[in-house]
């Protein structure tokens, strides 16, 4: 095509003898020409520009490539070869806008990109307005937590059976991800029930609101879990008679306080610790016991924050709850971050809600 050859020849001459600033300005002018007339260009016209951009991209700096990506990404008939080249750049500032917006990348290309590029590339893909199962399979398998959370919250994303299995597994111990996965309207029943079995009470409350049509079934699942926990606690021969006497003797002399909780937890006294926490937050013992037996870290943190415990005491309680399995430093670090950000007033509202819920008569 002679017109294409003439344009490329002229531009190559400018790039070969021009400064970096001149090369950037040349690309900017060509981009202006394409963007302003793109809706009227034929496939042949687009092909000409595609060849021009391909030559220009080999000789321009990062900032110029970034600007080109931002301007071409939303266009319906952007040059396809240029779009692919930009999408596969290692620099996320270039690839990101294209991966998140363009309709010109086929699923095969998106899968290839997601399998080979950085987490930032995966995050950009997870923001697309349409995501096929083949793409989300890679995102939930290879992506980090931010990618998994983002794709779970993307209502236009589609998931395969394998994708849902992986998402539910990744939701264990991650309330925000569990809420996002469980709130998806198309989630299949088996995945939803599996999610409920490992979700915290706070997450179950959210999911019940998101799926009112099966609220009774959710409550049945929760009831079965609670019964199993209580059975486990009974099997552990909790000696609350002796523990109650111990706490009663303390309370005849002074008010129960944080130092008592810390001492009980550090000494490995499960019963005394559970009773002390139940007393301090005015919640039934079985509620606190379920939280401790099931290692519901988020709820433990809420209770601790509500009654004003320090982190050192909270850490002792978490280690007590973990038992012989122990608790990793990584898990403790995550809990500390959550605990530090949590507002005491918010935690107290949650505890108060639970207190009222526990005292309310059952519905008839």
N, C-alpha and C positions, 0 to 999 in steps of 0.2 A: 504494500500500500504506500504510494509515493508521498502522500500527505503526511503519513506517520513518520516516514523516513526523514522528511524535511524538518519536521518539528524536533525529532530526536537529535538530528545533526546540529541544529541551531542551539538546543539546550546543552548538549554535550560540550559544545564550544564555549558556552558561557560558564559552565561549571569548571571546565579544565583551566580556564584562564582567570576565573573570578575568585574573589575572597569568600570566606565562609558566610559573611553577611550577604554578599551578592547571591550566593547559592540559595540561602534561605528565602531571600526576596523573590527569586525566580520560582521556587516551589510555591510560595504564597500566591503569586500571580496566577500560576497554572491552576492551583486549587480554587481560587476565586472563579476562574473561567469555568471550571467544571461544576462547582456547586451552584452557581447562578443559572446555568443552563441545563442542569442534569435532567430535569423533568421532560425535556424536549429531545434529548439525545437518543439516537438509535443505538442498537447493539454495536454497530460498526464504529460509531463515535466513541462509545464507552471503551471499546477495544483499543482505539488509538490512545485515549487518555491512560488506559491501563499500562500500555507499553511505555508511555512517557513517565508515569509515576514510578514504574519499575526501575528505569534508568536513574531517575532523580534520587530515589531512596538509597542507592548505593553510595551517594556522595554528600548527603546532608547530615547535619548534626542532630543530636537527640531532641532538642527543643523543637526543631522543625518537624521531626517525625511525630512528636507528641501532638502538635497542632494539626497535622494532617489527619491523624487517627481520630481526633475529636470531631473534626468536620465531616469526615467520610462515614463514620460509624452509623449515624441515623439515616443515611440516604438509602432509598429503596433500590437504586440501580448503581451503586458505587462499583468501581472496577473490581471484579472478583479476585483476581490474582493479587492485587495490591492489598485488598482486605485480608486475605489469608496471610500474606507476608507480615502485615502489621499484627495480626492476632498471634502469630508465633514468635514475636520478638520476646527476648528475655526481659526487657524493660517493661514493667507492668504499667507505667505511665503511658506507654504506647499501646500495649496489647489490651489493657483493661477496658477502655471505652468500646473497642471493637467487640471483644468477647461478651460484654454485657448488653450491647445494643443491636448489632447487625443481624439482619435476617438472611444474610448471604452465606453464612457458614453452615454446611450440612452437618448432621449429627455425627457422621464418621469423623469429620475434622474436629468437632468439639470433644469427642471421645479421645482422639489422639492427643489433643492439647491437654486434656485433663489427666491423661496417663503420664505425660512427660514433662509438664511444666510445673511451676512453683505453686504453693498454697494460695498465693495472691491471684494467680491465674484461675485457680479453681473457685476462689471466692467471687471473682468477676463473672464467671460462668453461672454460678448459683443465683445470680441476680437477674438472669434473663427472663423475659416475659413468657417464654415457652421452653419447657425442658422435657425431653423424652426419657423413657425408662432407661435406655441404653446409656444416656449421659448421667442420670442421677445414680445409677449403679456405681459408676466410677467415683462420683462425688462423695457418696456416703461411705465408700470403702477406703478411699485414699485421702479424703479431705480431713483436716483437723476439726476441732470442735466448732470453730466459728463457721466453717464451711457447712458442716452438718446441720447446725442450727439455722443457718441462712436458707439452705435448701428446704428444710422442714417447714420453714415459715413462708416459703414461696408457694402460694396457692395454685399457681399454674403448673407446678412441677408434677410429673407423673412418676410413680414408683412401681417397680416390679415386686413380686413376692419376695425375692431375695433381698431387694432393697429395703423393704419394710422389716424383714427379719433383722437385718443389720442395724437399722435405725432404732428398733425397739431395744436391741441389745446395748447399743450405745447410750440409751436413755437411762439405764440403771445408774442411780446415784446422781443424775443430772436433772433436777426438777424443771429447769427452763426448757431443756430439750424434750423432756417427757410431755410437758404441756403442749408444746408445739406439734409434736407427733400425734398425740392423742386427740388434739383438737381438729385435725384434718377431717373434713366431712366424709371423705371416701374411704377412710381406713377400714379394713375388713375386721369383722368381729374377733377372729382368733388373735389378730395382732393387738387389738384393743384390750382384750382380756389379759393377754400376756403382759402388756404394759401396766395394767392395773395391779398385777401381782407384785410388781417391784416398785410401784410409785409410792411417794409419801402421801400422807393424809391430805396435805395442802393441795397436792396435784390432783388427787381423786376428787376433791371438792370442785376444782376447776373443770375437770373432765365431765363431772355430772352435769354441770351447767351447760357445757358444750354439747352434750348428748342427752337431752332430757327424755328422749324417747326410750332410752334404756336405763333410766335412773334407778329403777327397782333392781335391775340386774347388777348394776354397779354396787348398790348397797349390799346385795347378797354376797358378792365377791369380797367386799370389805369385811363383812361379818364372818365369812369363812376364814379369812386371813387372821382376823382378831382372835377367833376361837383357837386357831392353830398356835398363835403366839402364847395365849394363855395356857394352853396345854403344855407347851414347851417350858413355860415358867414354872408350872406345877411340877413337871418332871424334874426340874432343877432343885426341888425341895427348898424353896425359899422359906427361911425361918423368920417370918415377920413377927411372930410373937415375941421373940427375944429382941428383935430390932425395935419394936414398939416400946418395950420396957426401957431399952437403952435411951431412946429419944425422950421418953417421958421423964426419966431421971435428969436429963440435961435441962429440960424445960422447967423443971421445978426450981432450978437454980438461976437460970438466965434464958434470954431469948435465943432460939436457934438461929445460926448465922452462917455466913460463907465459910468461916474457918472450920465449921463442923462438916460441911459438904466436902471441903478439900481433904480433911483428915480421913473421912470415910472412904472417899474415892482412892486416895493414895494407899490406904491400907487394904484395898481390894474388897471392901464391905459393900456388896451390891445392895442388900436389903436396906441398910441404913441410909445409903446414898439416895435410893429411890424414895424412901419415906421422907427424907429431909427435903428433897426437891418438890415432892408433892405437897408438903406442908408449906414451904415458902411461896409456892405459886398458887396454892389453894385449888389444886386439881386432884381428882380422884387418883388413888395409887395405881389402879390398873391402867390408866392413861399413861402415866409416867413409865410404868413398867414396860408397856408395849413399845414405847419410844426407845427405851434402853435395850430391850431384848432384840429389837429389829434393827438396831444401829441406825436410826433415822437421824443422821447428823444435823440436817437443817432444823428439825424440830427441837433437838437438844440445844442447839444454838439459840433458838427463839426463847425457850424456857430460861436458859441461863442469862440471856440479855435482859429479859423481863424482870428478873429478880435481882439484877445488878451484880452478877458474878464477874470476877476478873478472868482474864484469859488463862492464867496459870491453873485456876480451879477448873475451868472448862476443859482444858487439855487433860487434866487428871480424870475427869468424868468420861471423856471420849476414849481414853485408854482403858478405863474400866469396862466400858460397853464393848470394846473390841475384843476383850478377853485374851485368850491364848493366841488368837490369830494376829494380834497386834494391830497397830495403825501406822501407816507409812508417814514419813516426814512430808512427803508430797501432799498427802491427804490433810495432814495437820496444817500445812501452809495454806491450802485452799480454804479450810475452815476458818483460819485466822483472818484471811482476807474478807470472807463473808461476815464474820463476827464483828470485825472492825468497822465495816461500812453500815452495819445494821443499826437502826435507831431504836433506842430503848422504848420510846413511845409507841412505835410500830409494833414491837414485840409484845408490849403490854396489851395492845388492842387485840392481837391474835390470841393471847392467853385468855383475855376476858371473853372473847367470842367462844372459845372452847369451854370456858367455865359455864357460860349461859347455856350452851348446847348440851352440856352434860346434865345440867339441872332441869332442862325442859322435859315435860312428860312426853312419852311416846305418842305419835300420831295414831288415831284410830280410824 
